[in-house]
Amino acid sequence: MYVGTLSFDLLLGDVRSLKEKRSVVRPIVAELQRKYAVSVAETGGQNLHRRAEIGLAMVSGDVGHLTDVLDRCERMVAGRPEVELLSVRRRMHTDED
């Protein structure tokens, strides 16, 4: 069994309140869950208006499938025009780690 995680550090566009921030972050989280069946949540920067951290995790029996899904998730987030992707951290683990 393989576990993969991604952590996205995002700079949000013209956001002036936490309410506006939620209106940007929630659709990204929902789309990742719906399209890729991954576990995902906002994991950091909750009190900052223009920054967000989104973390996701996935478990698979096939490392190739896991890598493919994580790649697609990363491309989806990077392609969102309302955010700037500042950094991505990727980690892969096996059940033997």
Secondary structure, DSSP 8 states (H G I E B T S, - for coil): -EEEEEEEEEEESS--SHHHHHHHHHHHHHHHHHHH--EEEEEE-TT-SSEEEEEEEEEES-HHHHHHHHHHHHHHHHT-TTEEEEEEEEEEEETT-
